[in-house]
Amino acid sequence: MPTPSEPRTETALHREIGGTLWRFLTGRVLIALILTGVHLLAFWAVGLPWWGLSGVVVGALTLIPFLGFFVGAAVALLITVLAGGQLGDIVALMVVMTLAQLLEGAYLTPRILGRELNLHPALVFLAVIVGSLTFGPLGAFIAAPLAAVAALLWRRRKPAPAS
């Protein structure tokens, strides 16, 4: 039993897990900020009507993995149509949304969350795919932090290599 001056192992572990979850959330916010900038710039570049509103809404919704893409695309499409957008604007919107989704899924999320959670990007990518296939959007959202906590527990239990 630890003395009052010694930190309890459970408390240190809880702090590490809390730090991991905090880094996950800050990583998700960073991804959303980057994607907001990407959407704003791309919507402006292709000349979408009300590009600023669409870019901010879509960027904010990227906080929700997978589901945020579809809701964001629907809202941006509605904004574009209500603003008098033509067929070319709608096609440009869908192309930008698709390319941004590819950027997020294949590069930003694995790299940023991998760095924040101390996991290899391929492991983050795999965890998100398995989580989404198993539990849908909720599984996609919780897969990376669960993988990070599992890796943290594994590293704490793993004996040090013999010298």
N, C-alpha and C positions, 0 to 999 in steps of 0.2 A: 504494500500500500504506500503510495507516495506521501511524503511529508508535505505540510502546508507550503513550504518554500519551493518544492518541486512542482513543475507544471504537470497536470494530469495528461496522460497520453491521449485520452479521448478529447480533451479540450484542444490540444494541438491539432489533432486530426480534424476536428470540427472546423477549426480556423482554416486549415488547408482546403477543406472541401468548400467552405464559404468563399475563400479566395478564388478557387477554381470557378465556381458559379458566377462570381462577380466578373471575372475575366471573360467568361462566356457572354454575359450580357453586354459588357463594353465592346466586345468583338462584334456582336450582332448590331449594335448601334453604329459602330464604325462602318460596317458593311452597308447599312441603310443610308448613312451619310454619303458614302462614295456613290452608291447607286442613285441617290437623289441628284447628285451632281451630274452623273452620266445621263440620266433621263432629261434633266433640264437642258443640258447642252445639246443632246440629240434631238429633242423635241423642237428646240429653237432652230437648230441647223436644218431640219426638214420643213420648217415653216408651219408647224401645227398652230391652229388658233388656240388661244388660252394655254400656251405651252407651259407657262409658269405654274399655273394651278395644277395642270395635269402632272407635271414633273414632281411637284411637292407631294401630291396625294399618292402617286405611284411609289415614290421614294419612301414615304412613311409606311406604306403597306408592305414593303419588302422586309419589315421586321417579322412578318409572319411567313415562314418558309412555305413554298409551293402555293398554298391557298392565297397568300398575299399577291402573288403574280396574277392569278385569275381575277380576283376582286379588283386589283389595280388596273388591269387591262379593261375590265368592264366599265369601271368608273371613268378612265381616260377615254374610252370609246364614247361613252355617254356625253362627256364634256365636249369632245370633238364634234359629235353630231349636233348637239344643242348650239354650238358656236358656229354652225353652218359649214362644217368641214365637208369636203368632197370625197369621192372614192379614193383618190390619190392620197389624201390625208389619212384615211383609215388604213390603207395599205402601209403607208410609212409608219404609222403608229404601231401596227402589228409587227413590222420588221424590227423596229427599235426595241419593242418589248421582248421579242424572241432573242435578239442578240444580247440584250442586257441580262436576260435570264440565263443564257449560256455563260456569260461572263461571271455571273454570281455563282452558279452551280459548279462550274468546272475550274474556276480560278480563285475568286475572292473568298468564298466560304472555306474551302480547304486550306488556303494559305493563311488567311487571317485567323480563323479559329484554331488551326493547327499551331500557329505561333503562340496565340494567347493561352491555349490549353496544354501546350507542351506535348503535342501529338504530331505524328507525321501527317502531312496533308492527305495522303492516300487513305490513311486510317479514318480521318474525318469524313472524307468522301464516301468510303465504304459504310461507315456507321450511319450516315444520313440516308444512304440508299436502303440499307437494311431496316432502319427505323421507319422510313416512309412506306416501304413495302409491307412491313408488319403492322404498324399502327397508324398509317396515314399521315396527315399533316402534323398531328401531335407527336408521332414517333419521329418525324423529321426534325422537329424542334428540340426534342429532348435527347436525341441520339448522341450528339457531340458532347454535351456535358456529362451524360452517363458514361460514355467511353473515357472521358477524362478522369472522372472519379474512379472508375475501375482501374485505369492505368496508375493513378495515384496510390490506390490501395495495393496494387501489385508491386509497385516500387518500394513501398514501405515494408512489405512482407518479404521481399526478395533478400536473401542473405548476401552479404558483401562477398565479392570474389576473394578466394584465398590468395594470399601474397606469395 
